[in-house]
Amino acid sequence: MSSGGGEITQQDVINAQAGWAGAIKEISKIYLSGGDYVGAAAKAAGELYGYGHTPVLFKPTKAADAQFRPTAEEAMSYFVGSDAVPGGYSEDHGFAINGGKGWSEVVFQNHQIDISGAVAIAMGNYFFTSAADGSTSKVEYTFGYTKNSDGKVRIFLHHSSIPYGSAPASGTPPAAASVTPVAAAFVGSAQGAPKRHSMGFAYSVQKDAYVDLTFGNDVGYLPDGTPMNRAGNCINHPETIGPDPHSPGSPLPRALFVNDVGYLPDGTPMNKAGNAINHPESIGPDPHAPGSPLPPSVYAADVGYLVDGTPLEAAGNNAVH
């Protein structure tokens, strides 16, 4: 294989993978909004794949009749669907648009990247999140990259496959009864087969953004005095900042699920924690008598594990009490 563009670096590979993932999401976004997704896919293919520069060895994930796609036209059929391009293969339903459902996220997880001069090979798993229902599909990949004569890094080898023994990427996840019970789950966790921690237990990963959470705290102050309406991502998105819903000097609204009895890991009693240190006038007596048992919480999770393997009976305050 002749490249002519010079040596390739690991950062070149990382950038190429980010470009590929971004292109899939953008094509889906344009498709779902009714735009020219075929044009977007054609532009992305020219930037990402080496068609016209080098031979391309492409074995798509969901290709059975036409397993290999040596030409740009055959690759386009796979990515946008047979109905969108002349001479497309009938088995192609548009991987880049998830067969009409779209992808909202694509994440690369490299097992290893090997670089030899002008050629880099990356192997690992990538994860596709459906824009329709939030389900995630795991796919195995091997990519080969080289720097072409115009100085751009492009793909000359792309092989994808479903993990051995798995259902198809768009299939129904295995029944919950057939997997180990989830040891740690979070509000808004994705449904379906749980992920596996390296210690062996299963867990789910929260995918909600702040705006999706029902019990977001938008009234109050952080310990440094920052009002909640200007905290977190708001500082990067000033256009989203509204007026502070709390009038300075007035009592903070009472939270339904506040924990006012107990201690933080450093020993700070809960009645003096968080916003209370900025509003000493609101600090009342500690409702917990030192030495007495802490009252049971209605919402306590006392069975299971955190994602790092810590059993809940040894987590949080229990570690210091």
QUIQUI-V735368 format. One record per residue. RES is the residue in three letters. SS is DSSP state (a for helix, b for strand, c for the rest). OMEGA is omega as a letter, one per 30 degrees, with the letter a starting at -180 (NA if undefined). BURIAL is + if it has 9 or more other ideal C-beta (glycine too) atoms within 8 Angstrom, else -. Layout:
res | ss | omega | burial
RES | SS | OMEGA | BURIAL
RES | SS | OMEGA | BURIAL
This chain:
res | ss | omega | burial
MET | c | l | -
SER | c | a | -
SER | c | l | +
GLY | b | a | -
GLY | c | l | +
GLY | c | a | -
GLU | c | a | -
ILE | c | a | +
THR | c | l | -
GLN | a | l | -
GLN | a | l | -
ASP | a | a | +
VAL | a | l | +
ILE | a | l | -
ASN | a | l | +
ALA | a | l | +
GLN | a | l | +
ALA | a | l | +
GLY | a | l | +
TRP | a | l | +
ALA | a | l | +
GLY | a | l | -
ALA | a | l | +
ILE | a | l | +
LYS | a | a | +
GLU | a | l | +
ILE | a | l | +
SER | a | a | +
LYS | a | l | +
ILE | a | l | +
TYR | a | a | +
LEU | a | l | +
SER | c | l | -
GLY | c | a | -
GLY | c | a | -
ASP | c | a | -
TYR | a | l | +
VAL | a | l | +
GLY | a | l | -
ALA | a | l | +
ALA | a | l | +
ALA | a | l | +
LYS | a | a | -
ALA | a | a | +
ALA | a | l | +
GLY | a | l | +
GLU | a | a | +
LEU | a | a | +
TYR | b | a | +
GLY | c | l | +
TYR | c | a | +
GLY | c | l | -
HIS | c | l | -
THR | c | l | +
PRO | c | l | -
VAL | c | l | +
LEU | b | a | +
PHE | b | l | +
LYS | b | a | +
PRO | c | l | +
THR | c | a | +
LYS | c | l | +
ALA | c | a | +
ALA | c | a | -
ASP | c | l | -
ALA | c | a | -
GLN | c | a | -
PHE | b | a | -
ARG | c | a | +
PRO | c | a | -
THR | c | l | -
ALA | a | a | +
GLU | a | l | +
GLU | a | l | +
ALA | a | l | +
MET | a | l | +
SER | a | a | +
TYR | a | a | +
PHE | a | a | +
VAL | a | l | +
GLY | c | a | +
SER | a | a | +
ASP | a | a | -
ALA | a | a | +
VAL | c | l | +
PRO | c | l | -
GLY | c | a | -
GLY | c | l | +
TYR | c | a | +
SER | c | l | -
GLU | c | a | +
ASP | c | a | +
HIS | c | l | +
GLY | c | a | +
PHE | a | a | +
ALA | a | l | +
ILE | a | l | +
ASN | a | l | +
GLY | a | l | +
GLY | a | a | -
LYS | c | l | +
GLY | c | l | +
TRP | b | l | +
SER | b | a | +
GLU | b | l | -
VAL | b | a | +
VAL | b | l | -
PHE | b | l | +
GLN | b | a | -
ASN | b | l | +
HIS | b | l | -
GLN | b | l | -
ILE | b | l | +
ASP | b | a | -
ILE | b | l | +
SER | b | l | -
GLY | c | a | -
ALA | c | a | +
VAL | b | l | +
ALA | b | l | +
ILE | b | l | +
ALA | b | l | +
MET | b | l | +
GLY | b | l | +
ASN | b | l | +
TYR | b | a | +
PHE | b | a | +
PHE | b | l | +
THR | b | a | +
SER | b | l | +
ALA | c | a | +
ALA | c | a | -
ASP | c | l | -
GLY | c | l | +
SER | c | a | +
THR | b | l | +
SER | b | l | +
LYS | b | a | +
VAL | b | l | +
GLU | b | a | +
TYR | b | l | +
THR | b | l | +
PHE | b | l | +
GLY | b | a | +
TYR | b | l | +
THR | b | l | +
LYS | b | a | +
ASN | b | a | +
SER | c | l | -
ASP | c | l | -
GLY | c | a | -
LYS | c | l | -
VAL | b | l | +
ARG | b | a | +
ILE | b | l | +
PHE | b | l | +
LEU | b | l | +
HIS | b | l | +
HIS | b | l | +
SER | b | l | +
SER | b | l | -
ILE | b | l | +
PRO | c | a | +
TYR | c | l | -
GLY | c | a | -
SER | c | l | -
ALA | c | l | -
PRO | c | a | -
ALA | c | a | +
SER | c | a | -
GLY | c | l | -
THR | c | l | -
PRO | c | l | -
PRO | c | a | -
ALA | c | a | -
ALA | a | a | -
ALA | a | a | -
SER | a | a | -
VAL | c | l | +
THR | c | l | -
PRO | c | a | -
VAL | b | a | +
ALA | b | a | +
ALA | b | l | +
ALA | c | a | -
PHE | c | l | -
VAL | c | l | -
GLY | c | a | -
SER | b | l | +
ALA | c | l | +
GLN | c | l | -
GLY | c | a | -
ALA | c | a | -
PRO | c | l | +
LYS | b | a | -
ARG | b | l | -
HIS | c | a | +
SER | c | l | -
MET | c | l | -
GLY | c | a | -
PHE | c | a | +
ALA | b | l | +
TYR | b | l | +
SER | c | a | +
VAL | c | l | -
GLN | b | a | -
LYS | c | a | -
ASP | c | l | -
ALA | c | a | -
TYR | a | a | -
VAL | a | a | -
ASP | a | a | -
LEU | c | a | +
THR | c | a | -
PHE | c | l | -
GLY | c | l | -
ASN | c | a | -
ASP | c | l | -
VAL | c | l | -
GLY | c | a | +
TYR | b | l | +
LEU | c | a | +
PRO | c | l | -
ASP | c | l | -
GLY | c | l | -
THR | c | l | -
PRO | b | a | +
MET | a | a | +
ASN | a | l | +
ARG | a | a | +
ALA | c | l | +
GLY | a | a | -
ASN | a | a | -
CYS | a | a | +
ILE | a | l | -
ASN | a | a | -
HIS | c | a | -
PRO | a | a | -
GLU | a | a | -
THR | a | a | -
ILE | c | l | -
GLY | c | l | -
PRO | c | l | -
ASP | c | a | -
PRO | c | l | -
HIS | c | l | +
SER | c | a | -
PRO | c | l | -
GLY | c | l | -
SER | c | a | -
PRO | c | l | -
LEU | c | l | +
PRO | c | a | -
ARG | c | l | -
ALA | c | a | -
LEU | c | a | -
PHE | c | a | -
VAL | c | l | -
ASN | c | a | -
ASP | c | l | -
VAL | c | l | -
GLY | c | a | +
TYR | b | l | +
LEU | c | a | +
PRO | c | l | -
ASP | c | l | -
GLY | c | l | -
THR | c | l | -
PRO | b | a | +
MET | a | a | +
ASN | a | l | +
LYS | a | a | +
ALA | c | l | +
GLY | a | a | -
ASN | a | a | +
ALA | a | a | +
ILE | a | l | +
ASN | a | a | -
HIS | c | a | +
PRO | a | a | -
GLU | a | a | -
SER | a | a | +
ILE | c | l | -
GLY | c | l | -
PRO | c | l | -
ASP | c | a | -
PRO | c | l | -
HIS | c | l | +
ALA | c | a | -
PRO | c | l | -
GLY | c | l | -
SER | c | a | -
PRO | c | l | -
LEU | c | l | +
PRO | c | l | -
PRO | c | l | -
SER | c | l | -
VAL | c | a | -
TYR | c | a | -
ALA | c | l | -
ALA | c | a | -
ASP | c | l | -
VAL | c | l | -
GLY | c | a | -
TYR | b | l | +
LEU | c | a | +
VAL | c | l | -
ASP | c | l | -
GLY | c | l | +
THR | c | l | -
PRO | b | a | -
LEU | a | a | +
GLU | a | l | -
ALA | a | a | -
ALA | c | l | +
GLY | a | a | -
ASN | a | a | +
ASN | a | a | -
ALA | a | a | -
VAL | c | l | -
HIS | c | NA | -
